[in-house]
Amino acid sequence: MRGTKPNTHPTQHVTFPFAKVTLYHNYMVSVINEGETVTVEHNEELVNLSQSFYAGRPFGYISYRLNSYAVDPKTYIETSKIENLAGFAVVTDEKLKLDNTQVEKLFLKKPVSVFNSVDDAVVWIEAIIAQMR
């Protein structure tokens, strides 16, 4: 994954057994592996990463849905507890994944939006963070 603007170059790449995550200054982009089931334990690893990298400042989470996978809904309850999480963006153009996002919105207590491109998701995340400052 590449940055979408000159000032949004990746800062760090992290590979977990279940996903690849790219960290940028104000947001992280995750690509979950094909066929994976994201559990609360997996989510804890992502939460720990975000808390260490974005400590004390707002950030956004972009779920880049390139693959098909399942998510335990309890993960969204835990994700909602991250105080400095400004917003949760989903990038997909597949109808089934769009429908799943509607269900996910029921569990997330953070701003959630769906986009067709990572670029659009980044613009949305950056706007939310700018409003928080």
C-alpha positions in Angstrom: 0.0 0.0 0.0 1.3 3.4 -0.9 0.5 6.8 0.6 -2.3 8.7 -1.1 -0.8 12.1 -0.8 2.8 13.4 -0.6 2.6 13.9 3.2 1.0 10.4 3.9 3.9 8.1 3.3 3.7 4.9 5.3 5.6 5.1 8.6 5.6 1.4 9.4 4.4 -2.0 8.1 3.4 -4.7 10.5 2.5 -8.3 9.6 0.4 -10.4 11.9 -0.5 -14.1 11.2 -4.0 -12.8 10.4 -3.4 -9.5 8.7 -1.1 -6.9 7.2 -1.2 -3.4 8.7 0.3 -0.2 7.3 0.7 2.7 9.7 0.6 6.3 8.6 0.8 9.5 10.6 -3.0 9.8 11.3 -4.4 6.4 10.3 -3.8 2.7 9.9 -4.8 0.6 7.0 -5.5 -3.1 7.6 -5.9 -5.9 5.1 -7.2 -9.1 6.8 -6.2 -12.4 5.3 -8.6 -14.4 3.1 -10.8 -16.8 5.1 -9.7 -15.5 8.5 -12.0 -15.1 11.5 -11.0 -12.0 13.4 -11.3 -12.8 17.1 -11.2 -10.6 20.2 -7.6 -11.9 20.6 -6.7 -10.6 17.1 -8.3 -7.3 17.9 -6.3 -7.0 21.0 -3.1 -7.1 18.9 -4.4 -4.3 16.7 -5.5 -2.3 19.7 -2.1 -2.7 21.4 -0.4 -1.6 18.1 -2.7 1.5 17.8 -2.2 2.4 21.5 1.6 2.4 21.2 1.8 4.1 17.8 -0.9 6.7 18.3 -0.6 7.3 22.0 -2.2 10.6 23.0 -3.4 11.6 19.6 -6.4 10.9 17.4 -6.2 8.4 14.6 -8.4 6.6 12.1 -8.7 2.9 11.2 -9.3 1.9 7.6 -10.4 -1.6 6.9 -9.4 -2.3 3.3 -11.6 -5.3 2.4 -9.7 -7.0 -0.3 -10.4 -10.5 1.0 -13.4 -12.3 2.4 -13.3 -12.9 6.1 -15.5 -13.0 9.2 -15.3 -10.8 12.4 -16.5 -11.7 15.8 -18.9 -8.8 16.7 -17.4 -8.5 20.2 -14.3 -7.0 18.6 -16.3 -3.9 17.7 -17.4 -3.4 21.3 -13.8 -3.5 22.3 -12.7 -1.2 19.4 -15.3 1.3 20.5 -13.5 1.7 23.8 -10.4 3.1 22.2 -10.6 6.8 23.3 -8.4 8.3 20.6 -10.0 6.3 17.7 -11.5 9.1 15.6 -13.3 7.0 13.0 -13.6 3.6 11.3 -13.6 3.5 7.5 -14.4 0.5 5.4 -13.2 0.3 1.8 -15.0 -2.1 -0.5 -17.2 -2.1 -3.6 -18.8 -5.5 -3.1 -22.5 -5.6 -2.1 -22.2 -8.4 0.5 -19.3 -6.5 2.2 -21.4 -3.3 2.2 -24.3 -5.2 3.8 -22.0 -6.5 6.5 -20.9 -3.0 7.3 -24.5 -2.0 8.1 -24.4 -4.7 10.8 -21.0 -3.6 12.1 -22.3 -0.1 12.5 -24.7 -1.5 15.2 -21.8 -2.5 17.3 -19.3 0.4 16.8 -19.8 3.5 18.8 -17.5 5.5 16.6 -18.1 7.3 13.3 -18.3 4.7 10.6 -18.4 5.2 6.8 -17.9 3.1 3.7 -15.9 4.1 0.7 -15.0 2.8 -2.8 -11.3 3.9 -2.4 -8.7 4.2 0.2 -8.1 7.8 -1.0 -11.7 8.7 -0.1 -11.4 7.0 3.2 -8.2 9.0 4.0 -9.9 12.3 3.2 -12.8 11.4 5.5 -10.4 10.4 8.4 -8.3 13.5 8.0 -11.4 15.7 8.1 -12.6 14.0 11.4 -9.2 14.4 13.0 -9.0 18.0 11.9 -12.3 18.7 13.6 -11.0 17.1 16.9 -8.0 19.5 17.1 
